[in-house]
Amino acid sequence: MEQLKVNLCGIELDNPVIPASGTFGYGYEFAELYDINCLGTFSFKGTTKDPRFGNPTPRIAECTAGMINAVGLQNPGVEKVISHELPLLKKCFHKPVMANVSGFSVEDYAYTCEKLDKEEQVGWLEVNVSCPNVHGGGMSFGTSPEAAAEVTRAVKAVTTKPVIIKLSPNVTDIVSIAKACEEAGADGISLINTMLGMRIDLNRRRPVIANTMGGFSGSAIFPVAVRMVYQVASAVKIPVVGMGGVSSAEDVIEMMMAGATAVEVGAANLVNPYICRDIVSDLPRVMEKYRINNLKEIIGGVQLWGKM
């Protein structure tokens, strides 16, 4: 439907709903449940230069209004993703896919992005400088404007497709980091990744996950995500992809009013594997309820008190 379509960095999406990296595998797993071509696109599992087994178990646990995970970027490495995962994906998903990339050095990021940029199925490169669950990489690149800009420049130098930098909420000034990425050539910004959290098992008197701390996600972080999306979208001229606690069509609309061009759904996929399909189906009803004719018209459309 025309009124659901949005344009993300020059590529048109049938709707703004995107399953987030790490919650949707490489797509074909969910294609056994429903036709995933109903989605705008999806961001596949975070991919690194070399294979990674991930962190020790236990590495995922439920908590109030969300979950904590420290999976640690488990993936088969970029070569195996290209030779095995993408051919399987191509059989069930017929739209451009978002490739999520992580690294432990600037060179790692550039190498992996250059490889994936050459793949026909890849529409965007979502460069994750915000993973809180790995040591010596990930979030360390997303906590300073200079480091985030360095990764952005290195990736842009070896790619031709849109580069979207995924930022961490675990910083004091996310706007300065987003602006530094924009100035370094980023085509878009996605936020927020998980917040750093911790829970303790009272019976065992030890952390609930082996990594001690992990990424906190779920509906509890939604207000923080909306706030950060609004702040960044108000400060940059490039598209913003919003995420963090999204679990309904109403949440998608709220994120878009805050300034998001498209919206990723993360932890909710692990609770209800049909959630993204259901959100897409429910969007027309919610649009009618709030008298919205076209989703493109509400991007950044929040009206502030005193300015109405």
Beta strands, then each sheet from edge to edge (+ up, - down):
strand 1: 6-8
strand 2: 11-13
strand 3: 17-19
strand 4: 60-63
strand 5: 66-69
strand 6: 97-101
strand 7: 122-128
strand 8: 163-166
strand 9: 188-191
strand 10: 195-197
strand 11: 200-201
strand 12: 206-207
strand 13: 214-217
strand 14: 240-243
strand 15: 262-265
sheet 1: 1+ 2-
sheet 2: 3+ 15+ 14+ 9+ 8+ 7+ 6+
sheet 3: 4+ 5- 13+ 10-
sheet 4: 11+ 12-
end
